């Protein structure tokens, strides 16, 4: 931000909840939501001989085991603010 001409710059990292009722709800959002990121991931997986169902199963296992069945998913966001120089 300072390179863009801001002064008195501050930043803060915060946890942002991204929670679902279950791993299955998350998988529906991730796999069937039309998001280009999972679509690219699925296409790359298939190009290497994998199946979408196998990938979905692996992701579901991780969400169930590591993220409280979809209720404990959190991302980190960086908030930044400042004042435009001379103002």
C-alpha positions, -999 to 999 in steps of 0.1 A, spaced: 0 0 0 29 23 7 42 18 -28 7 30 -40 11 62 -21 -6 55 12 6 66 46 -1 54 81 -6 19 68 -18 -9 91 -26 -45 84 -43 -72 104 -48 -109 97 -82 -123 107 -98 -157 105 -129 -158 83 -154 -186 89 -165 -206 58 -188 -231 75 -212 -257 62 -237 -280 78 -218 -310 67 -190 -322 45 -216 -332 19 -229 -296 18 -193 -284 13 -187 -309 -15 -219 -297 -33 -207 -261 -31 -172 -270 -42 -179 -296 -68 -213 -284 -82 -212 -247 -77 -197 -238 -111 -166 -222 -95 -137 -222 -120 -111 -232 -94 -126 -266 -86 -134 -271 -122 -98 -266 -131 -87 -289 -103 -112 -316 -115 -100 -313 -151 -64 -315 -141 -71 -345 -119 -90 -363 -148 -62 -354 -173 -39 -374 -150 -62 -404 -150 -82 -397 -118 -119 -397 -115 -140 -368 -101 -157 -392 -77 -124 -404 -63 -113 -368 -58 -146 -359 -43 -142 -388 -19 -107 -377 -8 -118 -341 -3 -148 -353 17 -125 -373 40 -103 -343 47 -133 -321 54 -148 -346 77 -116 -355 95 -98 -322 96 -125 -296 96 -152 -309 119 -174 -322 91 -174 -288 74 -182 -268 105 -146 -258 112 -134 -243 79 -117 -210 83 -96 -189 60 -71 -162 68 -78 -128 53 -54 -98 54 -71 -64 60 -52 -33 51 -59 3 55 -42 36 53 -45 72 43 -37 86 9 -5 107 11 -13 144 14 -48 140 25 
